[in-house]
């Protein structure tokens, strides 16, 4: 059968071939950009249930391809070693299931929120923190499709600025946002709940959190600011805002959770202390650093 293009005038045939080559080149460039895209994606199949199963050595009832994606994300997150054994962080989470199972998601949340501050190349941690900060700054917001799309654009713009790259190099989608929401939905106490009519999910800052999460977040502050363990910290606005953002607390609640944590009877040793000046919190001190999930 004769190719219909052979019947075209020579000049038109050349133009058609040039257009086809340009189209093929465009497809190739798009594939190359996709391969070179930085891993900002927060794996949306990795849920609290999947993490619990991996830590407990139970099978994940999903397809082989999906399980591979979950295992890859857990390796990228520092929970699994390349040989699939649990890392030190993974072992901490495994013990947490036995001792304080209700705050496993809180440990994962804090880890994802702060990891990029120590390892800037972990881009999905930057993406997760960007989403959490945006939600915290709004205090209360309905998680509509429009909001999820807005969060995608926000991560792409801020990621390009932070890493000094073009927006085209960032692979991020609404599924990536859903990957972040997996952990926020599982927090205890919750920050995401259904509206009264049950038609949509609402993000709201919380007013309290477990004492261990306070010590975990304070440990990050000590490390980021290179403060010696056992040194008293002056209670100041920068520390209060960091704890509020990290733990997704409402205004004025950070100082309350610190005081509650200092008096918690569940510590194995004197980990956290607080001093007041009159009725106001004045100083806080950690006597031992705790990694996320550690007790």
N, C-alpha and C positions, 0 to 999 in steps of 0.2 A: 504494500500500500504506500502510495506516495505521500510524503510529509507535506501538509498544506502549506508550510512555510516556504517550501521550495518554489512555489508558484508566485511568491512575492518578488517585487523588484529587488535587485542586489542591495541597494542602499537601505531599503526597509528591512531586509534580512539581517544586515549588519547591526542596525539599531536594535532589532529584536534580540539578537544574541548578546549585545552589550547589556540590555536590560536584564536578561536571564542571569548573566554573570554577576551583575550588581546585586540581584536578589539572592543568589547563592552566597555571595560574600557577606551579605547582611545576616543570613542565617548562621554562617560560620562564626561571625563576630558575636552574635547573641549566645551561641553555644560556648564560645571561649569565655565570655563574661560570666556565664553561669558556672563554668568549671572553676574560674578564678575568684568567685565571690567569697567573701569572708563569712565564716560560720556564725552569723548573728541569730540564726533560727533556734528557737527554744522548742525542743522536740515535744509535739503535742500528744503523742501516744504514751509518753512517760508520765504516769499518774502516781498518786500515793499508793494505790493498790499494787501497781507494777513494782514499785520500789520495795514495798513490804515483801512481796513474793521473792524478789531477787535476794534480799537480805536474809530471808528465812530459808532459802534454798528450795522454794516451791516453784513449779512450772508456771509460766505465763500463758494463759489460754488464748493466744493470738497467733496469727500467721508467722511463718518463719521470717519473712521480710520485715514485718513490723517489730518482731523481737530483736532482730539485728539492729534496727534503728534505736531501740530502747537501750540495748547494751552499749552501742556506740556513744549515746548521749551520757550514760552513766560513767563511761571511761573518760569522756571529755570533762565531766563534772568532778572527776577525782574520786569517785566511789569505787570503781573497779580498776584494777591494774590491767596492763596489756594481756596478761595470762588469765584474765577473768577472776582472779582472786580479789578479795576485798582489800582495799587500801586501809591505812590507819583511820582515815575519815569514815570509810565504809564500816569498819569494825565499831567505831563509836556509834554509828547509827544503828547497827545491829544490837548493841547493848541497850541503846535507848528504847528500842521496841520492847525489851524485857522490863525496863525500869519505869519509863515514862512514855508509853506508846502514843498518848494523845498529842504530844508535841513533836512528833517525827516530821510533820510538814513544816513546822516552825524552824526546825534545824535546817531543813533543805532550803527554805525561803531565805534565811539569813545567809547561808552559804552562797546561794546564787546572787543575792543582793550585794555582797561585799567582795566576791572572789576577784573581780576585775581590778579592784584597788591594789591587789597584791600581784596579780598576773594580768596585765592590761591586754594581752593577746587573747584572753578568753572573752571573745566579743559578745557571746550570748549572755554573759553576766552583765555586761554594760547595758545590753538591751533590756534585760529583766529589771535592773535598777532604774532605768529610764521610765519604764512603765509604772513601776511602784511609786516613784517620785511624782509622776504626773497625777496619779490617782490620789496620792496623799495630799497634794497641793489643792485638789478640788474638794477634799474632805468628804463629799458625798456625791456620787454620780451614777446614773443608770448606764449599764453596760450594753448599749444598743449597738447595732451593726455600724452605725455612723461613728460611734466612739471607737470601736475596734479599728476601723479604717483610719481614723485620725491618729491612733497610736502607732499604726504602721508607718505613716508618713513622718511622725515625730521621731521614731527610732532611726529611720533612714537619714533624716536631716541631721540629727545630733550625732549619729554614728559617723557620718561623712566628715563632719566638723571635728569631732574628737580624734579620729584616726587619720585625718588628712588625706582622705580618699574621695573618689567620686561616688555619688549616690548609686550609680549603676553597678558598683562593685559590691553592694550590700544585698544579700538575699534575705528578705524578711517579708512575711505575709500575715494575714489574719490568723492562719493556723499557728504561727509563731506566737501571736498574742494569746491565743487559746492555751498554748503551752505554758505561758506564765500564769494564766488564770487557774490552771490545774492546781498550782501550789497555794495560791491565794484563797481559793475556795475551801481548801482543806485546813486552813489555820484554825487554831483553838486558843482563845476565843476567835470567832469568825470575823472576817472583814467583808465577806460577800454573802449576801442572803437574798432570798426572793422577796419581791414586793408583797404587800398585803394581799393583792389579788393574784399573786403568783405568776404574773405575765412576764416579768423581766427580773434580771439580776441587778442588785444595787450594791455598789461599793460604799462602805462607811468606815471611817477610822474607828478603832476599838479603844476601850477605856482601861483595859488591863491586859496582862499577859503573865505567863508562867515565870517564876523567879529565875529559872535556869536560862531562859532566853535573855533576861536582863544581863546576867553575867556573861553570856556569850557575846552580846553586843558591846558590853564594856571592854571585854578582852580585845575586840577589834579596835576600839578607840585607843587603848593602851599601845597596841602594836603600830597602828598608823601614825601615832604621835610620838613613838619611841619613848614612852614613859616607863620608868622602872616599876616592876611589880612591887607592890607594897607602898608605893608613893601615893599620898593623898591627892585627889583631884579637886580643884575648886569647882563647885557647881556653877556653871556659866551657860549662857544662851547657846553657844556653839555645841557644847556637849548635849544639852537638852534637845536641840533640834536634830542632832545626829541620831540619838536614841529614839526620838519620836518618828523620824522617817524610817529608820531601820526596822522598828517594831510596829510601825503603822499605828501609832498612838495619837489620840486626840489631844488638843491643847491642854496643858497643865497636868497630864497624866503621867509623864515620864518621871517626874520627881516622886509621885505616889508609888509607882511600881518599884522604884529603887529602894524606897523606905520599906516597902513590903518584903522585897527580896532580902534586905539586910536582916530582917527578923524571921526569915523562913527557917523552920526547924528541920527541913529536909537536907541541909548541907551535911556532907560527910566531915567537913572541917570548916573553919572560919574562912570562907571564900570572899564574902562581900561585906563591907562595913559602911555605915553612913553616919555622919555627924550633923546635928542641927544647931542652928543659932536661933534660940527662941523656938518659934514654931516653923521656921523655914529651913529647908535642906541647905547645908553649907558646903559639905565635903563628902566625897565618896572614895572608897579605896578597895582595890582588888588585891587579895593576898596570893592568888593563884590564877594564872591564865587558863581559860577553858576554851577549847576549840568547839566549833558548832557540833552539837550532839554529845559533847563530853560532860561527864558528871564527876 
